[in-house]
Amino acid sequence: MKSNFDFLNRYWPALAQIGATAETYVYSDPNACIYKLGMFAERLVQEILVFEHIAEPTVDNTHANRIRILKRAGLLPHEIDNTLYVLRKTRNFAVHTGTDSVDEAKTLLSLTYNLAVWFMETYGDWGYIAPAFVMPDESTHEDLESVIAEQEKKIEELTKQLAVVTTAASGKTQKERAKRSESVSAMMNWDEAQTRCLIDEQLHLSGWEADTQNLRYGKGTRPVKGRNIAISEWPTNSAFYKNGYVDYAFFVGEKLVALMEAKKMSEDVAATIDVQVKDYASHIKPEDRPYTVGSWNGYQIPFLL
């Protein structure tokens, strides 16, 4: 079966196989898909360390600490660091709690594809032009279990070894690769679903409860005293866009303190705040006024993001 990750086979067959296996799981076992995507990210970090001839930690050699080493070396752009964080945390959740969300698996799969493209364009072929990501179709393969078993066997074989790979980027200096890494990351197209996924995890780091898939107004999520919740798709009376639903409404307990739109990284965020979010903030539904904390030049919300 053709995979979005086939292009990695040239230099990193283990990564290609892990990515392909994650695709196979996306519908039949989204939890296993998410676990494999976390495995992909961990292997990728190890490949970078080997490529750059950077030793792994001698004490507490964890995935998180290996990422920290790369960050200190200036080798991980902000968006890539965020992506690795998301894949690490969601993998941990898959292991300890589990999920059956196909939508989440799909978003993380596309996010991992971006990570793979960044890796190839930084550490593989600087002239590589990535095709658009294609979401796999739900498999109608009659013997899916045997296909997955074969893929798992290949992963086990391929991940036994970790060696320096010679690519077109090998002749560049670490400083040149770091500069290339930043430029590749800056040019990548992150869609709105991917952006929301990254935002959720950044909000977690800042102490907010956030989950655009589950903490949604439409799924019954409401403000709760004693909790800081970012509720997605909160309705307003604005006629501006999406029938007035704002991407995130931030509640400290039962007080509405901020609104935010999650725009693709390529879009004009300042323009969104100036027009769209301000319109939402001036059209809070009457029944939601008890949640507001004041008025600022016609806006019922103090912080617009």
C-alpha positions as a Markdown table, in Angstrom:
| # | Residue | x | y | z |
|---|---|---|---|---|
| 1 | Met | 0.0 | 0.0 | 0.0 |
| 2 | Lys | 1.3 | 3.5 | -0.9 |
| 3 | Ser | 2.1 | 5.7 | 2.1 |
| 4 | Asn | 2.6 | 9.4 | 2.5 |
| 5 | Phe | 5.9 | 8.5 | 4.3 |
| 6 | Asp | 7.4 | 6.5 | 1.4 |
| 7 | Phe | 9.8 | 9.3 | 0.6 |
| 8 | Leu | 11.7 | 8.6 | 3.8 |
| 9 | Asn | 12.7 | 5.1 | 2.6 |
| 10 | Arg | 15.7 | 6.5 | 0.7 |
| 11 | Tyr | 17.6 | 7.4 | 3.9 |
| 12 | Trp | 15.4 | 6.4 | 6.9 |
| 13 | Pro | 13.5 | 3.2 | 6.2 |
| 14 | Ala | 12.6 | 2.7 | 9.9 |
| 15 | Leu | 10.8 | 6.1 | 9.9 |
| 16 | Ala | 9.0 | 5.3 | 6.6 |
| 17 | Gln | 7.8 | 2.0 | 8.1 |
| 18 | Ile | 6.6 | 3.5 | 11.3 |
| 19 | Gly | 4.7 | 6.2 | 9.5 |
| 20 | Ala | 3.1 | 3.7 | 7.1 |
| 21 | Thr | 2.0 | 1.5 | 10.0 |
| 22 | Ala | 0.4 | 4.5 | 11.7 |
| 23 | Glu | -1.6 | 5.2 | 8.6 |
| 24 | Thr | -2.8 | 1.6 | 8.6 |
| 25 | Tyr | -4.1 | 1.9 | 12.1 |
| 26 | Val | -5.8 | 5.3 | 11.7 |
| 27 | Tyr | -9.4 | 4.0 | 11.3 |
| 28 | Ser | -9.2 | 0.5 | 12.8 |
| 29 | Asp | -7.3 | 1.5 | 16.0 |
| 30 | Pro | -6.7 | 5.3 | 16.4 |
| 31 | Asn | -5.1 | 4.7 | 19.8 |
| 32 | Ala | -2.4 | 2.5 | 18.1 |
| 33 | Cys | -2.0 | 5.1 | 15.4 |
| 34 | Ile | -1.3 | 7.8 | 17.9 |
| 35 | Tyr | 1.1 | 5.5 | 19.7 |
| 36 | Lys | 3.0 | 4.9 | 16.5 |
| 37 | Leu | 3.2 | 8.6 | 15.7 |
| 38 | Gly | 4.8 | 9.2 | 19.1 |
| 39 | Met | 7.2 | 6.4 | 18.2 |
| 40 | Phe | 7.9 | 8.1 | 14.9 |
| 41 | Ala | 8.8 | 11.4 | 16.7 |
| 42 | Glu | 11.1 | 9.6 | 19.2 |
| 43 | Arg | 12.9 | 7.8 | 16.4 |
| 44 | Leu | 13.3 | 11.0 | 14.4 |
| 45 | Val | 14.9 | 12.8 | 17.4 |
| 46 | Gln | 17.4 | 9.9 | 17.8 |
| 47 | Glu | 18.2 | 10.1 | 14.0 |
| 48 | Ile | 19.0 | 13.8 | 14.4 |
| 49 | Leu | 21.2 | 13.2 | 17.4 |
| 50 | Val | 23.1 | 10.6 | 15.4 |
| 51 | Phe | 23.3 | 12.7 | 12.3 |
| 52 | Glu | 24.7 | 15.7 | 14.3 |
| 53 | His | 27.1 | 13.4 | 16.3 |
| 54 | Ile | 25.5 | 14.6 | 19.5 |
| 55 | Ala | 25.6 | 12.1 | 22.4 |
| 56 | Glu | 22.4 | 11.0 | 24.1 |
| 57 | Pro | 22.1 | 11.8 | 27.8 |
| 58 | Thr | 24.2 | 9.6 | 30.1 |
| 59 | Val | 21.7 | 10.1 | 32.9 |
| 60 | Asp | 17.9 | 10.0 | 32.5 |
| 61 | Asn | 18.0 | 9.2 | 28.8 |
| 62 | Thr | 14.4 | 9.9 | 28.0 |
| 63 | His | 12.7 | 11.2 | 24.9 |
| 64 | Ala | 12.0 | 14.5 | 26.6 |
| 65 | Asn | 15.6 | 15.0 | 27.6 |
| 66 | Arg | 16.8 | 14.1 | 24.1 |
| 67 | Ile | 14.5 | 16.8 | 22.8 |
| 68 | Arg | 16.0 | 19.3 | 25.3 |
| 69 | Ile | 19.5 | 18.6 | 24.1 |
| 70 | Leu | 18.4 | 19.4 | 20.5 |
| 71 | Lys | 16.7 | 22.6 | 21.7 |
| 72 | Arg | 19.8 | 23.7 | 23.6 |
| 73 | Ala | 21.8 | 23.1 | 20.4 |
| 74 | Gly | 19.5 | 25.5 | 18.5 |
| 75 | Leu | 18.3 | 22.7 | 16.1 |
| 76 | Leu | 14.6 | 22.7 | 16.7 |
| 77 | Pro | 12.4 | 25.6 | 15.4 |
| 78 | His | 9.5 | 26.6 | 17.6 |
| 79 | Glu | 6.8 | 24.9 | 15.5 |
| 80 | Ile | 8.9 | 21.6 | 15.3 |
| 81 | Asp | 9.5 | 21.7 | 19.1 |
| 82 | Asn | 5.7 | 22.1 | 19.6 |
| 83 | Thr | 5.0 | 19.2 | 17.3 |
| 84 | Leu | 7.4 | 16.9 | 19.1 |
| 85 | Tyr | 5.8 | 17.9 | 22.4 |
| 86 | Val | 2.3 | 17.2 | 21.1 |
| 87 | Leu | 3.3 | 13.8 | 19.8 |
| 88 | Arg | 5.1 | 12.9 | 23.0 |
| 89 | Lys | 2.1 | 13.9 | 25.2 |
| 90 | Thr | -0.5 | 12.3 | 23.1 |
| 91 | Arg | 1.5 | 9.1 | 22.9 |
| 92 | Asn | 1.7 | 9.0 | 26.7 |
| 93 | Phe | -2.1 | 9.5 | 26.8 |
| 94 | Ala | -2.6 | 6.7 | 24.4 |
| 95 | Val | -0.5 | 4.4 | 26.6 |
| 96 | His | -2.0 | 5.3 | 30.0 |
| 97 | Thr | -5.6 | 6.3 | 29.2 |
| 98 | Gly | -6.4 | 5.6 | 25.5 |
| 99 | Thr | -8.5 | 7.2 | 22.9 |
| 100 | Asp | -10.9 | 6.1 | 20.2 |
| 101 | Ser | -10.9 | 9.4 | 18.3 |
| 102 | Val | -10.3 | 8.9 | 14.6 |
| 103 | Asp | -10.4 | 12.7 | 14.1 |
| 104 | Glu | -7.6 | 13.2 | 16.6 |
| 105 | Ala | -5.6 | 10.4 | 14.9 |
| 106 | Lys | -6.1 | 12.1 | 11.5 |
| 107 | Thr | -5.0 | 15.5 | 12.7 |
| 108 | Leu | -1.9 | 14.0 | 14.4 |
| 109 | Leu | -1.1 | 12.0 | 11.3 |
| 110 | Ser | -1.1 | 15.1 | 9.1 |
| 111 | Leu | 1.0 | 16.9 | 11.8 |
| 112 | Thr | 3.5 | 14.1 | 11.7 |
| 113 | Tyr | 3.7 | 14.3 | 7.9 |
| 114 | Asn | 4.7 | 17.9 | 8.3 |
| 115 | Leu | 7.4 | 16.8 | 10.7 |
| 116 | Ala | 8.7 | 14.2 | 8.3 |
| 117 | Val | 8.8 | 16.8 | 5.4 |
| 118 | Trp | 10.7 | 19.2 | 7.6 |
| 119 | Phe | 13.2 | 16.4 | 8.5 |
| 120 | Met | 13.8 | 15.5 | 4.9 |
| 121 | Glu | 14.2 | 19.1 | 3.7 |
| 122 | Thr | 16.6 | 19.8 | 6.6 |
| 123 | Tyr | 18.6 | 16.5 | 6.9 |
| 124 | Gly | 18.0 | 14.8 | 3.6 |
| 125 | Asp | 17.6 | 16.6 | 0.3 |
| 126 | Trp | 17.5 | 20.4 | 0.3 |
| 127 | Gly | 15.9 | 20.3 | -3.1 |
| 128 | Tyr | 13.1 | 17.9 | -2.1 |
| 129 | Ile | 9.6 | 19.2 | -3.0 |
| 130 | Ala | 7.0 | 17.5 | -0.9 |
| 131 | Pro | 3.7 | 16.5 | -2.4 |
| 132 | Ala | 0.5 | 17.4 | -0.6 |
| 133 | Phe | -0.5 | 15.1 | 2.3 |
| 134 | Val | -3.3 | 12.7 | 1.3 |
| 135 | Met | -5.4 | 11.3 | 4.1 |
| 136 | Pro | -5.5 | 7.5 | 3.8 |
| 137 | Asp | -8.8 | 5.9 | 2.8 |
| 138 | Glu | -10.4 | 3.5 | 5.2 |
| 139 | Ser | -9.0 | 0.2 | 4.3 |
| 140 | Thr | -11.1 | -2.5 | 2.7 |
| 141 | His | -8.3 | -5.0 | 2.9 |
| 142 | Glu | -9.8 | -8.4 | 3.8 |
| 143 | Asp | -6.7 | -9.4 | 5.8 |
| 144 | Leu | -5.8 | -6.2 | 7.6 |
| 145 | Glu | -4.5 | -8.1 | 10.6 |
| 146 | Ser | -1.8 | -9.9 | 8.6 |
| 147 | Val | -0.8 | -6.6 | 6.9 |
| 148 | Ile | -0.4 | -4.9 | 10.2 |
| 149 | Ala | 1.5 | -7.9 | 11.6 |
| 150 | Glu | 3.9 | -7.8 | 8.7 |
| 151 | Gln | 4.4 | -4.1 | 9.2 |
| 152 | Glu | 5.1 | -4.5 | 12.9 |
| 153 | Lys | 7.7 | -7.2 | 12.1 |
| 154 | Lys | 9.4 | -4.8 | 9.8 |
| 155 | Ile | 9.4 | -2.0 | 12.4 |
| 156 | Glu | 11.0 | -4.4 | 14.9 |
| 157 | Glu | 13.8 | -5.3 | 12.4 |
| 158 | Leu | 14.5 | -1.8 | 11.2 |
| 159 | Thr | 14.6 | -0.1 | 14.6 |
| 160 | Lys | 17.3 | -2.5 | 15.9 |
| 161 | Gln | 19.9 | -0.3 | 14.3 |
| 162 | Leu | 20.7 | 3.4 | 14.5 |
| 163 | Ala | 23.6 | 4.5 | 12.3 |
| 164 | Val | 24.8 | 7.7 | 10.7 |
| 165 | Val | 23.2 | 8.3 | 7.3 |
| 166 | Thr | 25.0 | 10.1 | 4.5 |
| 167 | Thr | 22.7 | 12.5 | 2.6 |
| 168 | Ala | 23.0 | 15.6 | 0.5 |
| 169 | Ala | 22.8 | 17.6 | 3.8 |
| 170 | Ser | 25.8 | 15.8 | 5.3 |
| 171 | Gly | 28.2 | 18.2 | 3.6 |
| 172 | Lys | 26.7 | 21.2 | 5.3 |
| 173 | Thr | 27.7 | 22.5 | 8.7 |
| 174 | Gln | 25.5 | 22.2 | 11.7 |
| 175 | Lys | 25.1 | 26.0 | 11.7 |
| 176 | Glu | 23.9 | 25.8 | 8.0 |
| 177 | Arg | 21.5 | 23.0 | 8.8 |
| 178 | Ala | 20.1 | 25.0 | 11.8 |
| 179 | Lys | 19.5 | 28.0 | 9.5 |
| 180 | Arg | 17.9 | 25.7 | 6.9 |
| 181 | Ser | 15.7 | 24.1 | 9.6 |
| 182 | Glu | 14.3 | 27.5 | 10.6 |
| 183 | Ser | 13.5 | 28.5 | 7.0 |
| 184 | Val | 11.9 | 25.2 | 6.1 |
| 185 | Ser | 9.7 | 25.4 | 9.2 |
| 186 | Ala | 8.7 | 29.0 | 8.5 |
| 187 | Met | 7.5 | 28.1 | 5.0 |
| 188 | Met | 5.5 | 25.1 | 6.0 |
| 189 | Asn | 1.7 | 25.2 | 5.6 |
| 190 | Trp | 0.0 | 24.3 | 8.9 |
| 191 | Asp | -3.8 | 24.0 | 8.5 |
| 192 | Glu | -6.3 | 25.2 | 11.1 |
| 193 | Ala | -6.8 | 21.7 | 12.6 |
| 194 | Gln | -3.1 | 21.3 | 13.1 |
| 195 | Thr | -2.8 | 24.8 | 14.5 |
| 196 | Arg | -5.6 | 24.0 | 17.0 |
| 197 | Cys | -3.8 | 20.8 | 18.1 |
| 198 | Leu | -0.6 | 22.7 | 18.7 |
| 199 | Ile | -2.5 | 25.5 | 20.6 |
| 200 | Asp | -4.2 | 23.0 | 22.8 |
| 201 | Glu | -0.9 | 21.7 | 24.1 |
| 202 | Gln | 0.5 | 25.2 | 24.6 |
| 203 | Leu | -2.6 | 26.0 | 26.6 |
| 204 | His | -2.0 | 22.9 | 28.7 |
| 205 | Leu | 1.5 | 24.1 | 29.5 |
| 206 | Ser | 0.1 | 27.5 | 30.6 |
| 207 | Gly | -2.4 | 25.8 | 33.0 |
| 208 | Trp | -5.5 | 25.7 | 30.9 |
| 209 | Glu | -7.8 | 22.8 | 30.2 |
| 210 | Ala | -8.1 | 22.7 | 26.4 |
| 211 | Asp | -9.2 | 20.1 | 23.9 |
| 212 | Thr | -10.9 | 21.3 | 20.8 |
| 213 | Gln | -12.2 | 17.8 | 20.1 |
| 214 | Asn | -13.9 | 17.3 | 23.4 |
| 215 | Leu | -14.1 | 20.5 | 25.4 |
| 216 | Arg | -16.6 | 22.0 | 23.0 |
| 217 | Tyr | -19.8 | 24.0 | 23.6 |
| 218 | Gly | -21.7 | 21.7 | 21.3 |
| 219 | Lys | -20.7 | 18.7 | 23.4 |
| 220 | Gly | -22.1 | 20.3 | 26.6 |
| 221 | Thr | -18.9 | 21.9 | 28.0 |
| 222 | Arg | -19.7 | 24.9 | 30.2 |
| 223 | Pro | -17.8 | 27.1 | 32.7 |
| 224 | Val | -17.1 | 25.5 | 36.1 |
| 225 | Lys | -16.2 | 27.3 | 39.3 |
| 226 | Gly | -12.6 | 26.5 | 40.2 |
| 227 | Arg | -11.5 | 25.4 | 36.7 |
| 228 | Asn | -9.7 | 27.3 | 33.9 |
| 229 | Ile | -11.2 | 26.0 | 30.7 |
| 230 | Ala | -10.7 | 27.0 | 27.1 |
| 231 | Ile | -14.1 | 26.0 | 25.6 |
| 232 | Ser | -14.1 | 25.6 | 21.8 |
| 233 | Glu | -16.7 | 26.8 | 19.3 |
| 234 | Trp | -18.5 | 29.1 | 21.8 |
| 235 | Pro | -21.5 | 30.8 | 20.2 |
| 236 | Thr | -22.0 | 34.6 | 19.9 |
| 237 | Asn | -24.6 | 36.7 | 18.1 |
| 238 | Ser | -22.0 | 37.8 | 15.5 |
| 239 | Ala | -23.0 | 37.3 | 11.9 |
| 240 | Phe | -19.4 | 37.7 | 10.8 |
| 241 | Tyr | -18.2 | 34.2 | 10.3 |
| 242 | Lys | -19.1 | 30.5 | 11.1 |
| 243 | Asn | -22.5 | 31.7 | 12.4 |
| 244 | Gly | -20.8 | 33.5 | 15.2 |
| 245 | Tyr | -18.8 | 30.6 | 16.8 |
| 246 | Val | -15.5 | 31.7 | 18.2 |
| 247 | Asp | -12.7 | 29.1 | 18.2 |
| 248 | Tyr | -11.8 | 29.5 | 21.9 |
| 249 | Ala | -13.6 | 31.2 | 24.9 |
| 250 | Phe | -11.4 | 31.3 | 28.0 |
| 251 | Phe | -13.1 | 31.0 | 31.4 |
| 252 | Val | -11.5 | 31.5 | 34.8 |
| 253 | Gly | -14.1 | 29.8 | 36.8 |
| 254 | Glu | -17.3 | 31.2 | 35.6 |
| 255 | Lys | -15.9 | 34.5 | 34.2 |
| 256 | Leu | -15.3 | 34.9 | 30.5 |
| 257 | Val | -11.9 | 36.6 | 30.2 |
| 258 | Ala | -10.7 | 36.1 | 26.6 |
| 259 | Leu | -11.6 | 35.1 | 23.1 |
| 260 | Met | -9.3 | 33.6 | 20.5 |
| 261 | Glu | -9.3 | 32.5 | 16.9 |
| 262 | Ala | -7.0 | 29.7 | 15.8 |
| 263 | Lys | -5.8 | 30.8 | 12.4 |
| 264 | Lys | -3.5 | 29.0 | 10.0 |
| 265 | Met | 0.0 | 30.2 | 10.5 |
| 266 | Ser | 0.0 | 31.6 | 7.0 |
| 267 | Glu | -2.9 | 33.9 | 7.7 |
| 268 | Asp | -2.9 | 37.5 | 9.0 |
| 269 | Val | -3.4 | 37.1 | 12.7 |
| 270 | Ala | -3.5 | 40.9 | 13.4 |
| 271 | Ala | -6.3 | 41.4 | 10.8 |
| 272 | Thr | -8.2 | 38.5 | 12.4 |
| 273 | Ile | -8.1 | 40.2 | 15.8 |
| 274 | Asp | -8.9 | 43.7 | 14.4 |
| 275 | Val | -12.1 | 42.5 | 12.6 |
| 276 | Gln | -13.3 | 39.0 | 13.5 |
| 277 | Val | -12.5 | 38.6 | 17.2 |
| 278 | Lys | -13.6 | 42.2 | 18.0 |
| 279 | Asp | -16.9 | 41.4 | 16.3 |
| 280 | Tyr | -17.4 | 38.4 | 18.5 |
| 281 | Ala | -16.5 | 40.4 | 21.6 |
| 282 | Ser | -19.1 | 43.0 | 20.9 |
| 283 | His | -21.9 | 40.4 | 20.2 |
| 284 | Ile | -21.9 | 38.2 | 23.3 |
| 285 | Lys | -25.3 | 36.5 | 23.7 |
| 286 | Pro | -27.6 | 38.1 | 26.3 |
| 287 | Glu | -27.9 | 34.8 | 28.2 |
| 288 | Asp | -24.1 | 34.7 | 28.5 |
| 289 | Arg | -23.7 | 38.3 | 29.9 |
| 290 | Pro | -23.5 | 36.9 | 33.5 |
| 291 | Tyr | -20.2 | 35.4 | 32.5 |
| 292 | Thr | -18.6 | 38.8 | 31.5 |
| 293 | Val | -16.6 | 40.9 | 33.8 |
| 294 | Gly | -17.1 | 44.4 | 32.4 |
| 295 | Ser | -17.2 | 46.5 | 29.2 |
| 296 | Trp | -14.3 | 48.0 | 27.3 |
| 297 | Asn | -15.3 | 50.5 | 24.5 |
| 298 | Gly | -18.2 | 48.3 | 23.5 |
| 299 | Tyr | -16.4 | 45.0 | 23.9 |
| 300 | Gln | -17.6 | 42.7 | 26.7 |
| 301 | Ile | -14.3 | 40.8 | 26.8 |
| 302 | Pro | -11.0 | 42.2 | 28.1 |
| 303 | Phe | -8.5 | 40.1 | 26.1 |
| 304 | Leu | -8.8 | 39.3 | 22.4 |
| 305 | Leu | -6.2 | 36.9 | 20.9 |
